Amino acid sequence: MTRQLDTVPTDSDALEAALAEIRRVQEVHWPPEVPRTVEYPIEGRGLVDYLRHWASMRPHAPAIEFYGRTVGYAEYDDLSDRFAGWLLARGARAGDRVGVHLGNCPQFHVAMLGILKIGAVHVPVNPMLREHELAHELADAGVTILLTQPELLPLVEAVRPRTPVRHVAVTALGDMLAGVAPGEVPPPFPVADPAVGDWAGIVDSPRAPAVATDPDALAALNYTGGTTGMPKGCEHTQWHMVYTAAAATVGGGRRVGETTVVLNYLPMFWIAGEVFGILNPLVNGGTVVLMTRWDADAALALVERHGVTSTVGTVDNYVELLEAPGFDGSRAASLDNAMAVSFVLKLDPAIRRRWRDATGHTLREASYGMTETNTADTFTLGFQDGDVDLESEPVFCGLPVPGTDILIVDETGAPVPIGATGQIIVRSPSVTTGYYRNAEATADSFQGAWLCTGDVGRFDERGALHYLARNKEMIKTNGMSVFPAEVEALLRMHPDVATVAVVPKSDPDRGQVAFAFVQPVPGTAVTAEGLVAWARENMAGYKVPIVEFVAALPMTATGKIRKGDLFARAEERN
């Protein structure tokens, strides 16, 4: 992400005047079902404070449901205390970075809260990362202790000499299912032998003593790509997390602390999965029904079994449910807050009508957001009558959640009139404090207190945000963000690659894929197929590009690659 401003940023008075104008418009069109302010049920501003609060007030209430295993709030608090104690016994202290390298499982929740309880920094690490990506992230974050899965351990050990990691512990996805009677929905993985791995020893550790929470201290590094180089760690605090969960709750038409039951299959190493699978249920004292991966039949059974009230899925997921053999919408009658994300399939009036006819509830688009803002910056609730949201062009993102400010500015950083197109800038209590150990990238991405997203948008006559495009080079593959600069940086690590340029290419099944035009080192024997095979070993599968070798790349007079020429060339390829 880059600021993309050509001159000195405009003065704050102009931005505040523009903000006052757009707020007046938004107030007139504010939906009555959405609260205008965020009210918090407790005084504490830390995520840890909420866990302790609900463990005291609702000790036996289910916090996590996982394939027949129920973790209540008191147990959640106890287990995370023990994880915190285990960390202290291994020399971890406040400020240390601890990596969680897991798929979706209750241990992810326990580890994250245990890390925060000692004031350490939670670093969620994508288990799909391959060698170069994993080595970069562990080294860049300065991770010293890592919790990983048995099947990922060989890769961790291979890159460990290039990182500061000094201790690695292992837990299998099914460790917390050992000895549990099978649930109505079986897990899509084998239940682990509790004698194998480190989890039994971790939960047998003495509980760490409670310490006061600093809600404004660095608490998490969530990695994101950008327009230059390898991924960067977005600095987030516990207060960022609490505000995000609370604002997203209000944007869904509920009061904070009103119990919800959330079905989550989104990967929790991803910021959206963290928000909807960990933060939102916890701040509200609700329940997360956790899945390790999407399965339509299992999802429907879990919704019915647990009375799920909220979920976020792709439009494709909802169509799968509708088309599942014997689908009965009454089984999803509790699901009154169903949110969709349009990646490959787009939400349209026909799909919405099918869902409403089957379940009695309205399917709506989820919010605008990004890793830098901790996501969930807008809400779309209240704009579904007559399919106003779906009939609007371009993409309708709704109004900013209470406490968040959004403006549209031109290339100089000056605000533009309502209806005009420009860059989206955001100011909120959950905007990153900066990119970890990257002052230059931080400075390039801020205009005072405003985060410059690099996204293009405009406001309509209601003051609702419309999204036109992210930085045009960014690629969305099955909903996962792929940044060309990162793929280029990884490909350049191959000794036979001289120059490379990566652009998006449309794909009917995945939305988009990465397409790499590669100029090889003269005389090399490497082939395009060989480079793709190398890429599969060194980057997550969804980032692996289609590769085409070229004798030269089109260049501008100033020596820059003319990517505009390459966009069209990629689309022409079969």
QUITA-V641478 format. One record per residue. N is the residue number from 0. RES is the residue in one small letter. PHI is phi as a letter, one per 20 degrees, with the letter a starting at -180 (999 if undefined). OMEGA is omega in whole degrees, 0 to 359 (none if undefined). Layout:
n	res	phi	omega
N	RES	PHI	OMEGA
N	RES	PHI	OMEGA
//
This chain:
n	res	phi	omega
0	m	999	179
1	t	c	187
2	r	f	177
3	q	m	174
4	l	d	186
5	d	e	183
6	t	c	179
7	v	f	181
8	p	g	180
9	t	f	182
10	d	f	186
11	s	f	180
12	d	f	180
13	a	f	179
14	l	f	180
15	e	f	178
16	a	f	178
17	a	f	179
18	l	f	179
19	a	f	180
20	e	f	183
21	i	f	177
22	r	f	179
23	r	f	178
24	v	f	182
25	q	f	179
26	e	f	180
27	v	f	186
28	h	d	182
29	w	f	181
30	p	f	183
31	p	f	182
32	e	e	182
33	v	d	176
34	p	g	182
35	r	e	179
36	t	c	177
37	v	d	177
38	e	d	184
39	y	d	184
40	p	f	178
41	i	c	181
42	e	f	183
43	g	f	181
44	r	d	180
45	g	d	178
46	l	f	178
47	v	g	179
48	d	g	180
49	y	f	178
50	l	f	180
51	r	f	180
52	h	f	183
53	w	f	176
54	a	f	178
55	s	f	186
56	m	e	185
57	r	c	189
58	p	g	185
59	h	e	178
60	a	f	181
61	p	f	174
62	a	e	182
63	i	c	171
64	e	d	187
65	f	c	175
66	y	l	178
67	g	n	178
68	r	e	178
69	t	d	174
70	v	d	178
71	g	f	183
72	y	f	179
73	a	f	179
74	e	f	177
75	y	g	179
76	d	f	181
77	d	f	182
78	l	f	180
79	s	f	172
80	d	f	181
81	r	f	175
82	f	f	177
83	a	f	178
84	g	f	177
85	w	f	177
86	l	f	181
87	l	f	180
88	a	f	178
89	r	d	173
90	g	n	179
91	a	f	181
92	r	c	178
93	a	g	180
94	g	n	178
95	d	f	178
96	r	e	181
97	v	d	183
98	g	e	174
99	v	d	190
100	h	d	190
101	l	c	164
102	g	f	183
103	n	f	177
104	c	a	181
105	p	f	179
106	q	f	177
107	f	f	178
108	h	g	183
109	v	f	181
110	a	f	181
111	m	g	181
112	l	f	176
113	g	f	177
114	i	f	182
115	l	f	183
116	k	f	177
117	i	d	180
118	g	m	177
119	a	e	186
120	v	d	180
121	h	e	177
122	v	c	176
123	p	f	185
124	v	d	182
125	n	f	180
126	p	f	176
127	m	e	181
128	l	f	176
129	r	d	197
130	e	g	185
131	h	f	180
132	e	f	181
133	l	f	179
134	a	f	180
135	h	f	186
136	e	f	180
137	l	f	180
138	a	f	182
139	d	f	180
140	a	f	184
141	g	m	181
142	v	f	180
143	t	d	177
144	i	c	185
145	l	c	172
146	l	d	186
147	t	c	179
148	q	e	182
149	p	g	183
150	e	f	179
151	l	e	185
152	l	f	179
153	p	g	179
154	l	f	178
155	v	g	181
156	e	f	180
157	a	f	183
158	v	e	187
159	r	g	179
160	p	g	180
161	r	e	184
162	t	c	176
163	p	e	182
164	v	f	181
165	r	d	178
166	h	b	178
167	v	c	174
168	a	d	187
169	v	c	171
170	t	b	178
171	a	e	182
172	l	g	184
173	g	e	183
174	d	g	183
175	m	e	175
176	l	e	181
177	a	g	179
178	g	n	181
179	v	e	176
180	a	f	182
181	p	g	178
182	g	f	179
183	e	f	176
184	v	d	182
185	p	f	178
186	p	f	180
187	p	e	180
188	f	b	179
189	p	f	175
190	v	f	188
191	a	f	171
192	d	f	184
193	p	f	179
194	a	e	181
195	v	d	179
196	g	n	189
197	d	d	189
198	w	f	181
199	a	g	178
200	g	f	179
201	i	f	184
202	v	f	175
203	d	e	181
204	s	f	175
205	p	f	179
206	r	f	176
207	a	f	175
208	p	f	180
209	a	f	175
210	v	c	181
211	a	f	179
212	t	e	170
213	d	d	187
214	p	f	184
215	d	d	178
216	a	e	176
217	l	g	184
218	a	c	183
219	a	b	171
220	l	d	179
221	n	d	187
222	y	e	179
223	t	b	177
224	g	e	180
225	g	a	185
226	t	e	179
227	t	c	169
228	g	m	185
229	m	f	182
230	p	g	181
231	k	d	180
232	g	e	176
233	c	e	181
234	e	e	177
235	h	c	181
236	t	d	176
237	q	f	178
238	w	f	174
239	h	g	183
240	m	f	182
241	v	f	180
242	y	f	181
243	t	g	181
244	a	f	182
245	a	f	181
246	a	f	178
247	a	f	177
248	t	f	179
249	v	f	179
250	g	f	176
251	g	e	176
252	g	n	180
253	r	d	173
254	r	e	179
255	v	f	183
256	g	n	175
257	e	f	189
258	t	g	177
259	t	c	173
260	v	c	188
261	v	d	170
262	l	e	181
263	n	c	170
264	y	d	178
265	l	g	181
266	p	f	187
267	m	e	171
268	f	f	178
269	w	e	188
270	i	f	179
271	a	f	177
272	g	f	177
273	e	f	182
274	v	f	187
275	f	e	180
276	g	e	182
277	i	c	190
278	l	f	185
279	n	f	178
280	p	f	184
281	l	f	181
282	v	f	181
283	n	e	182
284	g	m	183
285	g	d	185
286	t	c	168
287	v	d	172
288	v	e	195
289	l	d	174
290	m	c	177
291	t	e	177
292	r	b	183
293	w	f	171
294	d	b	188
295	a	f	181
296	d	f	180
297	a	f	181
298	a	f	181
299	l	f	179
300	a	f	180
301	l	f	176
302	v	g	181
303	e	f	185
304	r	f	187
305	h	d	181
306	g	m	183
307	v	g	180
308	t	d	186
309	s	c	170
310	t	b	173
311	v	c	178
312	g	b	175
313	t	f	176
314	v	g	179
315	d	g	180
316	n	f	180
317	y	f	177
318	v	f	176
319	e	g	178
320	l	f	182
321	l	f	185
322	e	e	178
323	a	f	180
324	p	g	177
325	g	m	180
326	f	g	177
327	d	c	184
328	g	f	180
329	s	f	178
330	r	f	178
331	a	d	185
332	a	f	180
333	s	f	190
334	l	e	185
335	d	e	179
336	n	c	181
337	a	e	182
338	m	d	183
339	a	d	175
340	v	c	182
341	s	e	175
342	f	d	178
343	v	e	172
344	l	f	178
345	k	d	176
346	l	f	179
347	d	c	182
348	p	g	182
349	a	f	179
350	i	f	178
351	r	g	181
352	r	f	178
353	r	f	181
354	w	f	181
355	r	f	180
356	d	f	183
357	a	e	189
358	t	d	185
359	g	n	181
360	h	c	183
361	t	e	175
362	l	e	181
363	r	c	178
364	e	f	175
365	a	f	190
366	s	e	170
367	y	e	177
368	g	r	180
369	m	b	182
370	t	g	182
371	e	f	181
372	t	d	185
373	n	m	176
374	t	m	179
375	a	m	183
376	d	e	181
377	t	c	173
378	f	c	181
379	t	d	181
380	l	g	176
381	g	n	181
382	f	d	185
383	q	e	181
384	d	f	181
385	g	m	181
386	d	l	180
387	v	g	183
388	d	f	184
389	l	e	180
390	e	e	181
391	s	f	176
392	e	c	355
393	p	f	188
394	v	g	181
395	f	e	181
396	c	d	177
397	g	n	183
398	l	e	176
399	p	f	175
400	v	f	181
401	p	g	180
402	g	n	180
403	t	d	178
404	d	d	178
405	i	c	175
406	l	c	174
407	i	d	183
408	v	c	178
409	d	e	185
410	e	f	177
411	t	e	183
412	g	n	179
413	a	e	180
414	p	f	180
415	v	d	180
416	p	f	174
417	i	g	182
418	g	n	180
419	a	e	182
420	t	e	177
421	g	a	180
422	q	e	177
423	i	e	173
424	i	c	188
425	v	c	172
426	r	c	181
427	s	a	177
428	p	f	181
429	s	d	177
430	v	f	180
431	t	g	175
432	t	f	178
433	g	q	175
434	y	e	187
435	y	g	177
436	r	l	181
437	n	b	184
438	a	f	182
439	e	f	179
440	a	f	178
441	t	f	181
442	a	f	181
443	d	f	187
444	s	d	182
445	f	c	172
446	q	d	189
447	g	m	179
448	a	e	185
449	w	e	174
450	l	e	179
451	c	e	191
452	t	f	188
453	g	n	178
454	d	e	180
455	v	d	180
456	g	b	176
457	r	b	173
458	f	d	174
459	d	e	186
460	e	f	176
461	r	e	186
462	g	n	179
463	a	e	180
464	l	e	171
465	h	c	182
466	y	d	180
467	l	e	183
468	a	a	168
469	r	f	173
470	n	h	194
471	k	g	180
472	e	e	184
473	m	f	186
474	i	d	175
475	k	d	180
476	t	d	183
477	n	l	177
478	g	n	180
479	m	e	180
480	s	f	176
481	v	c	182
482	f	e	182
483	p	g	182
484	a	f	179
485	e	f	179
486	v	f	177
487	e	f	180
488	a	f	179
489	l	f	180
490	l	f	179
491	r	f	177
492	m	f	177
493	h	f	186
494	p	f	183
495	d	e	178
496	v	e	179
497	a	e	182
498	t	b	180
499	v	b	173
500	a	c	182
501	v	d	180
502	v	c	176
503	p	f	173
504	k	c	180
505	s	f	179
506	d	b	185
507	p	f	183
508	d	e	186
509	r	d	182
510	g	n	175
511	q	b	172
512	v	c	176
513	a	e	178
514	f	c	185
515	a	d	170
516	f	e	188
517	v	d	171
518	q	d	184
519	p	f	174
520	v	f	182
521	p	g	176
522	g	n	182
523	t	f	179
524	a	e	183
525	v	f	178
526	t	d	177
527	a	f	179
528	e	f	179
529	g	f	179
530	l	f	177
531	v	f	179
532	a	f	177
533	w	f	180
534	a	f	180
535	r	f	179
536	e	e	190
537	n	c	175
538	m	b	180
539	a	g	186
540	g	g	182
541	y	f	178
542	k	e	186
543	v	f	186
544	p	e	160
545	i	f	184
546	v	d	173
547	e	c	177
548	f	e	178
549	v	c	178
550	a	f	180
551	a	b	177
552	l	d	178
553	p	f	185
554	m	c	173
555	t	e	179
556	a	f	180
557	t	e	174
558	g	n	178
559	k	d	179
560	i	f	178
561	r	e	183
562	k	f	177
563	g	g	178
564	d	f	184
565	l	f	178
566	f	g	182
567	a	f	181
568	r	f	179
569	a	f	181
570	e	f	181
571	e	f	184
572	r	f	179
573	n	f	none
//
